[in-house]
Amino acid sequence: MSKRLSNKECDVTKLFDTLWKEANQHRVAILIQNQPDKDKLAELIKRKTDDFLRTFPFRDRLKLQPDTKDNAKALAARNRGNELFVPMQGKYLESLQHYNESIAYSEPGSETRALAYGNRSVVCLKLGLSQECLENIRLARASNYPARLMNKLNKREQHVKRCIENDAQIIPRRVTHTPGKYWARETGCPALQLSYEAHANIPHLAKCVELRQNSQYGRHLVTTQKLKAGDVLMIEKPYANLLCDTERYKRCAFCHNEDRFTLIPCEGCTVAMYCSKECMDKAHKQYHRYECGVLRDCWRIIGSLLGGILGLRTVATAIASFDQDLEGLAHHLNTLDEAKVNAFTVDWNKATVSDMYDTVHVLATNQKRRSRKDLSKLIFFTSIVHLLLLERTELGSLCVSNPARSKLLFDLLLRHVQTSLINKKGVYHMTRSKDDEEEDEYEDNYFGYDRDDEEEQEYTDYGEETHAIAVYPLYSMVNHSCIPNVAPIHLLDGRCAFVASRPIAAGEQLFDVYDFLTMEFDPSFRRYCLKQSYFFNCRCPACQSGWPMPFRNKSPAEEHFLLLLREMDNVVQGLPRLVEYMNQAGRHYPKHQITAAEVILSHTLRMIHSYSPVDDMLNEMEGIAEIVLELILKPYRY
């Protein structure tokens, strides 16, 4: 995992808070005292912010600078990688992160980049990744690998080719794909499918799920029939997603596959890397050309406004989907009846890109519920991003002499910074845990049995890690409860499946959990966080009861079943038994508590469908006995 780009010294939210205390609070208070209309209020604050930013040195205070290639930084990153690359004791995957950073920073066709590719080929060689090694040798040559070292590179290539030819049975091929090309990950298990007939116009949603609206819950989803635990209700593709900055030198910025051994860089920034030219071209066409010049600075200054960057990605995607026709986009939005648009009104079988955007455009912003300080902070951040886009991207040439286009760009940014803050969802993948000390911090695992023995415990050696954030048109319409009855399962192809985590009665509402899960926070603090972030008072059974225990204690029968479940050969075999157990007639699920079986069900489904055995195999290669490799591969390092 790479170091976060965010910098506390350049945090835009902290800068705003300082300015607000010094002067802006008084200015805004005078400005709005006679303006009750929140829509017009935003325009007034925007004008005041523009006036302020014309003279305030925000670029210096936030240390903003164009994201350019820098061979000096690339060399420093490569040197850090070399320090970690020690024979017999090398931290090869850690050194690889620095080599990828070096490649991202290096100038096209430079010796610096060529040497970083050469270093990466050695890592692949040490890990037995012959085809990946050859791909990096090819990239090194294409980047003008220095003639003085070419003989060494040629010998390495010849050696790897001999290994492929002669040692195929000793070192079997671990990955059957072409390095440098996109390839779909597979779990080795049958793909999830809807458990019920789909909507005629929404093929990724079960027909029994309907949209309702009332004054208490607003728009929300209910089921028209009884659901069983384990039922799949929705499998949705996000409208926009964004790779976390910590994954930038590990995963493809477009497909999010883990291809750290053969990533290639975007030539316009130092943040995005791709698994293939195919993914790079798709990203550029679909959004990246509008954000490339500002993405690193946005990550650096974002502070607590993480969803704000997803808002930028949403706007970039929308503009690209309208072929950069800002007048056409403006006309479309001016004639859009937002009250009649939602993800249920679209025929997804023949939806256009503008139809898809409409379902995200109408997501809640909560702008009228925000305090004047909160709204001013978002306008301050958005105004800075807006200025950077005009200065550093091709949007500047489109808007510089056209105030209407510039205003449209700002309005879209402000809207989707707000919609993303409310509707963003974390995208998870599963990894095997390698830290025994960390595991020992917990007395019980997800199945309720302790970890005293030393044998491998398949169910408990997996953990969830966030690698991206995303916004989904349908998923965003599910309301919160601290005791959810559905669980998101993130699939390797980028879609998200929605699965019932306990039996749900006909007519009952579907509930997800918004970040602050019952087990993680004190009830009063949880309600405070929900109010601050989502602007509602949670009245779920757990909050109303004030029950201090998040989990129901396991009964002897439940404890016995969980122990039996552990004896199953693998999770795929154990899943049907677990689902059958959870759906037994008469089984009670308390409204104010989560049962162990519910947590186990979602965790098991993620182990099956959010886990890539291939990527895990690549991660475990660093642990292959070095002695065995040395017997087969000659050491190549410099």
Residue pairs with C-beta under 8 A, 6 or more apart in sequence:
1 97
1 246
1 247
1 250
2 97
2 101
2 245
2 246
2 247
2 248
2 249
2 250
3 246
4 245
4 246
4 299
5 245
5 271
5 296
5 299
5 300
6 245
6 299
6 300
6 301
6 302
6 303
7 63
7 300
7 301
8 14
9 63
10 62
10 63
10 64
10 300
10 301
11 301
11 302
11 303
12 62
12 301
12 302
12 303
12 305
12 380
12 381
12 384
13 303
13 304
13 305
13 377
13 381
14 303
15 58
15 61
15 62
16 24
16 376
16 377
16 380
16 381
17 377
19 380
20 373
20 376
20 377
24 52
24 376
25 373
27 48
28 45
28 48
28 372
28 373
28 376
29 372
31 44
31 45
31 48
32 41
32 44
32 45
32 372
35 41
35 44
38 367
38 368
38 375
39 367
41 372
41 375
42 367
42 375
42 379
42 414
45 372
45 375
45 376
45 379
46 379
46 383
46 410
49 376
49 379
49 380
49 383
50 383
53 383
53 384
53 387
58 64
58 384
59 65
62 297
62 300
62 301
62 384
63 300
64 297
64 301
64 388
65 297
66 293
66 392
67 268
67 269
67 270
67 271
67 292
67 293
67 294
67 295
67 296
67 297
68 270
69 105
69 106
69 107
69 108
69 267
69 270
70 105
70 107
70 270
71 105
71 106
71 107
71 110
71 112
73 105
74 101
74 102
74 103
74 104
74 105
74 106
74 107
74 110
74 112
74 113
74 116
75 102
75 112
77 98
77 99
77 101
77 102
77 105
77 116
78 98
78 99
78 102
78 112
78 115
78 116
78 119
80 98
81 95
81 96
81 97
81 98
81 99
81 102
81 116
81 119
82 95
82 119
83 95
84 90
84 91
84 92
84 94
84 95
84 98
85 91
85 92
85 95
85 119
85 122
85 123
85 637
87 626
87 635
87 637
88 626
88 630
90 126
91 622
92 123
92 126
92 127
92 622
93 123
93 260
93 619
93 622
95 119
95 123
96 120
96 123
96 260
96 261
97 249
97 250
97 260
99 116
99 119
99 120
99 123
100 120
100 249
100 250
100 260
100 263
100 273
101 249
102 112
102 113
102 116
102 119
103 113
103 116
103 117
103 120
103 263
103 264
103 265
103 273
104 248
104 249
104 265
104 266
104 270
104 271
104 273
105 270
106 112
106 113
106 116
106 265
107 113
108 143
108 267
109 143
109 144
110 143
110 144
111 143
111 144
111 145
111 146
113 143
114 140
114 141
114 143
114 144
114 145
114 146
115 140
115 145
115 146
115 149
117 136
117 137
117 139
117 140
117 143
117 145
118 136
118 137
118 140
118 145
118 149
118 153
118 638
120 136
120 261
121 133
121 134
121 136
121 137
121 140
121 153
121 156
122 133
122 156
122 636
122 637
122 638
123 261
124 130
124 132
124 133
124 136
124 261
125 133
125 156
125 160
125 633
125 636
126 629
126 633
127 618
127 621
127 622
127 624
127 629
128 171
128 174
128 621
128 624
128 629
128 632
128 633
129 174
129 175
129 261
129 618
129 621
130 160
130 163
130 164
130 171
130 173
131 164
131 173
131 175
131 178
131 179
132 175
132 179
132 261
132 262
133 156
133 160
134 157
134 160
134 161
134 179
135 179
135 180
135 262
136 261
136 262
137 153
137 156
137 157
137 160
139 180
139 262
139 264
140 153
141 153
145 153
149 638
152 636
152 638
155 636
156 636
159 633
159 634
159 636
163 171
163 632
163 633
167 632
170 632
171 632
174 614
174 617
174 618
174 621
175 614
175 617
175 618
177 183
179 261
179 262
180 262
180 264
180 275
180 276
180 277
181 275
181 276
181 278
182 252
182 255
182 257
182 275
182 276
182 278
182 279
183 257
184 492
184 493
185 257
185 492
185 493
185 612
185 614
185 615
186 492
186 612
186 614
187 492
187 608
187 609
187 611
187 612
187 613
188 613
189 572
189 608
189 609
191 491
191 609
192 232
192 235
192 489
192 491
192 497
192 499
192 605
192 609
193 232
193 235
194 204
194 205
194 206
194 232
194 233
194 234
194 235
195 206
195 228
195 230
195 231
195 232
195 233
196 206
196 207
196 208
196 225
196 231
196 233
197 206
197 207
198 204
198 205
198 206
198 207
199 205
199 206
199 207
199 209
200 207
201 346
201 347
201 348
201 349
202 343
202 344
202 346
202 348
202 474
203 348
203 349
204 234
204 235
204 236
204 237
204 348
204 474
204 495
205 233
205 234
205 236
205 474
206 231
206 232
206 233
206 234
208 223
208 224
208 225
208 227
208 233
209 221
209 222
209 223
209 224
209 233
209 234
209 510
210 221
210 222
210 223
210 224
210 344
211 219
211 220
211 221
211 342
211 344
211 477
212 219
212 220
212 221
212 222
212 509
213 219
213 220
214 220
217 479
217 509
218 364
218 479
219 342
219 477
220 477
220 478
220 479
220 509
220 510
221 477
221 478
221 479
221 509
221 510
222 507
222 508
222 509
222 510
223 233
223 504
223 506
223 507
223 508
223 510
224 506
224 507
225 506
226 503
226 504
226 505
226 506
227 233
227 500
227 503
227 504
228 500
228 503
228 579
228 582
228 583
229 500
229 501
229 502
229 503
229 579
229 582
229 583
229 597
229 598
229 601
230 499
230 500
230 575
230 578
230 579
230 582
230 583
230 601
230 605
231 499
231 500
232 497
232 498
232 499
233 486
233 498
233 499
233 500
233 510
234 474
234 475
234 496
234 497
234 498
235 491
235 495
235 496
235 497
235 498
236 472
236 473
236 474
236 475
236 495
236 496
236 498
237 472
237 494
237 495
238 425
238 427
238 470
238 471
238 472
238 494
238 495
238 496
239 314
239 317
239 356
239 357
239 359
239 360
239 471
239 472
239 473
240 287
240 310
240 313
240 314
240 317
240 360
240 470
240 471
241 256
241 310
241 313
241 427
241 468
241 469
241 470
241 471
241 494
242 309
242 310
242 313
242 468
242 469
242 470
243 251
243 252
243 253
243 256
243 467
243 468
244 466
244 467
244 468
244 469
245 271
245 299
247 256
247 467
247 468
248 271
248 272
248 273
249 260
249 263
249 273
250 258
250 260
251 257
251 258
251 259
251 260
251 467
252 259
252 263
252 273
252 274
252 275
252 276
252 279
253 266
253 271
253 272
253 273
253 274
253 279
253 283
253 288
254 274
254 275
254 279
254 280
254 282
254 283
255 275
255 279
255 494
256 427
256 467
256 468
256 494
257 275
258 612
258 615
258 618
259 275
260 618
261 618
262 275
263 273
263 274
263 275
264 273
264 274
264 275
264 276
264 277
264 280
265 272
265 273
265 274
266 272
266 273
266 274
266 280
266 283
266 284
266 288
266 292
268 288
268 289
268 292
268 293
269 292
269 293
269 295
269 296
270 296
271 295
271 296
271 299
272 283
272 288
272 292
272 295
274 280
274 283
285 320
286 317
286 320
286 321
287 313
287 316
287 317
287 320
288 316
289 316
289 320
289 393
289 394
290 315
290 316
290 319
290 320
290 389
290 393
290 394
290 395
291 298
291 312
291 313
291 316
291 389
291 393
292 393
293 388
293 389
293 391
293 392
293 393
294 312
294 385
294 388
294 389
294 392
294 393
295 309
295 312
297 388
298 308
298 309
298 312
298 385
298 388
299 309
301 381
301 384
302 308
302 309
305 378
305 381
305 417
305 421
306 421
306 424
306 469
307 417
307 420
307 421
307 422
307 423
307 424
307 469
308 378
308 381
308 382
308 385
308 417
308 420
308 421
309 420
310 416
310 420
310 424
310 469
310 470
310 471
311 413
311 415
311 416
311 417
311 418
311 419
311 420
311 421
312 385
312 413
312 416
312 417
314 360
314 416
314 419
314 420
314 471
315 409
315 412
315 413
315 416
317 357
318 329
318 357
318 360
318 361
318 412
319 326
319 329
319 395
319 412
321 353
321 354
321 356
321 357
322 328
322 329
322 332
322 353
322 354
324 398
326 398
326 399
326 402
326 405
326 408
326 409
327 405
329 408
330 404
330 405
330 408
332 354
333 361
336 358
336 361
338 361
338 362
341 358
341 359
341 361
341 362
342 359
342 362
342 473
342 477
343 359
343 473
343 474
343 477
346 355
346 356
346 358
346 359
347 355
356 473
359 473
360 416
360 419
360 471
360 473
361 415
363 419
363 422
363 423
363 471
363 473
363 476
364 419
364 422
364 423
365 415
365 418
365 419
365 422
366 418
366 422
366 534
366 535
367 375
367 418
369 535
370 378
370 418
370 535
378 414
378 417
378 418
379 414
381 417
382 410
382 413
382 414
382 417
383 410
385 413
386 406
386 409
386 410
386 413
389 395
389 396
389 409
390 396
390 399
390 400
390 406
390 409
395 409
398 405
399 405
399 406
399 409
400 406
419 471
420 471
421 533
422 533
422 534
423 471
423 472
423 476
424 469
424 470
424 471
425 469
425 470
425 471
425 472
425 475
425 476
425 488
425 496
426 466
426 468
426 469
427 466
427 467
427 468
427 469
427 470
427 490
427 494
427 496
428 464
428 465
428 466
428 467
428 490
428 606
428 610
429 464
429 465
429 467
429 490
429 492
429 610
429 611
429 612
430 462
430 463
430 464
430 465
430 606
430 607
430 610
430 611
431 462
431 463
431 465
431 611
431 616
431 619
432 461
432 462
432 463
432 616
432 619
432 620
433 439
433 460
433 461
433 462
433 463
439 451
439 460
439 461
440 451
442 451
443 450
444 450
445 451
445 457
445 459
445 460
446 459
446 460
446 596
446 599
446 600
446 603
447 459
447 460
447 562
447 563
447 565
447 566
447 596
447 600
448 554
448 558
448 559
448 562
448 596
449 562
449 563
449 566
451 457
451 460
457 566
458 570
458 571
459 565
459 566
459 571
459 574
459 600
459 603
459 604
459 607
462 603
462 606
462 607
462 611
464 603
464 606
464 610
470 496
472 496
475 488
475 496
475 498
475 512
478 486
478 498
478 510
478 511
478 512
479 509
479 510
479 511
479 512
480 511
480 512
480 513
480 514
480 530
480 534
480 536
480 538
480 540
481 511
481 512
481 513
481 538
481 540
481 541
481 542
482 513
482 516
482 517
482 518
482 526
482 538
482 540
482 542
482 543
483 511
483 518
483 540
483 541
483 542
483 591
483 592
483 593
483 594
484 501
484 511
484 512
484 513
485 500
485 501
485 502
485 504
485 508
485 510
485 511
486 498
486 499
486 500
486 501
486 504
486 510
486 511
486 512
487 498
487 499
487 501
487 512
487 598
487 601
487 602
487 605
488 496
488 497
488 498
488 499
488 512
489 496
489 497
489 498
489 499
489 602
489 605
489 606
489 609
489 610
490 496
490 497
490 606
490 609
490 610
491 497
491 609
491 610
492 609
492 610
492 612
497 605
497 609
498 510
499 601
499 602
499 605
501 598
501 601
501 602
502 582
502 589
502 595
502 598
503 582
503 583
503 587
503 589
504 510
511 540
514 530
514 533
514 534
515 529
515 533
516 526
516 529
516 530
518 526
518 542
518 550
518 594
519 550
519 551
519 594
520 526
521 529
523 542
523 543
523 546
523 547
523 548
526 538
526 543
527 537
527 538
527 543
530 536
530 537
530 538
531 537
531 538
541 591
541 592
542 550
542 591
542 592
542 593
544 592
545 592
547 592
547 593
549 593
550 593
550 594
551 593
551 594
551 595
551 596
551 599
552 590
552 593
552 594
552 595
552 596
554 562
554 596
558 595
558 596
558 597
561 581
562 596
562 597
562 600
564 577
565 574
565 577
565 578
565 600
568 574
568 577
571 604
571 607
571 608
572 608
574 604
575 604
575 605
575 608
578 597
578 600
578 601
578 604
579 601
581 597
582 597
582 598
582 601
589 595
589 598
